[in-house]
Amino acid sequence: MIGEVNIARPATRRTDRWVAVFGVLTLLCGGFFTLSLTYSRAAATRSQSAERTIRATLDRQGAALLRGDRTGWLSTVEESLSGDWARLYANLRGLQVSGWLPRTRGVAGGPVWDAEVQIRVCFAAPSCARTPETYVPLGDVISARTKWTVRGDRAVLTGFEQSATDGPVPWKSETLTFATGRRVVVAAPEHLPGATPAQWLPAAERAAQVADRYALTEPKPGRYLVFLAGRPEWDTAVGTDREAAAFVDRTSESTAFAVVDATGLGADFADEILLRHELGHIATLLGTLDNGDEWAVEGMAEYIAYAGRPVSSYELILDARWHVEHTGWRGRLDLEWSTDPSERFGLYAMGFLAMRCIAQEYGEPRLLNFFTEVVRRGESPDEASRSALGAPWVAVERTCRPIIAGWVKR
Ligand SMILES: [Zn+2]
């Protein structure tokens, strides 16, 4: 320590010089730093204000959309975008839009502002609440990189580039046509060959009356949405599988589309059985996503499709017989599912017969409780059968085995 004192003075003198130089630099830099802080604080304030204006504009557009005010909807959109926005308006109104929940991110730039925009929409849903899951998954979300000019409290949309527009129902990007009934909306691409949405509507309405009886959500689905896929839409959604005739695309817990292969061989606008099956899925699955238990899911849709008709009229009864014979079936009802096309119809048929037997032996209300527990709550068939049917699963299987064997015998 003493030694250091000895050499302290000259060093201090040098240090003083450095401090002096450093001090000047610090003053300069500090000034610059303060300036740049002030500058970026001003920039942040400007971008916050721009973001608020953009958000308020999106809210106003949503209000115009929900009240059916096309002029209001287009009033904050630049002329070059009005075609795209008019189409989006028509599609959203056609699909009974009932909610519009925008959010913005990454607002930057000025005087032309960039913003990432996401808008969750709801279709025919009685409520459309903002929750942590509102923007997940993306099926009901319009996602776009946008550009805006902002003057005062007025923002005008000048750029709109959507992403995530894929999905079997191209409502975000293509012109659709609609036929609207009391319980169903039938939508189709603009130039769909063959039957029109209006021609499909009557059978869809009758199917919806039946599906409504099995709705497991309260309130019931607002309106059932049916999309008539043409060849390109079907190929995009399903690939080359022309054996399937329709499927249900659940884009969120609150939205499901029955997508029909409307130009495939055998497509028939009077096919109430097919429509009952698909709307039956919607009635029993809405509010959930990603269920397993295909035997119960498909069996229930078939059950709804054939409600009120004798088992002997069941179209796939020969497939059930084939399944029983070639697998040496011993009474299992919750059969392992297979995507093998040669097994498919037999499994649909066995699922149907399982549901039909449970309804016959235990009653339809108990069948629906059983379905709710297995499919919607993920319980095992045994847990569900004990609480919903009042019997262990082995007993249910023992009861149904001879009944089903009797239905399928030659
Ligand atoms: Zn199905």
Boltz pocket constraint, residues with backbone or C-beta under 6 A from the ligand:
constraints:
  - pocket:
      binder: B
      contacts: [[A, 246], [A, 277], [A, 281], [A, 297], [A, 298], [A, 301]]
      max_distance: 6.0
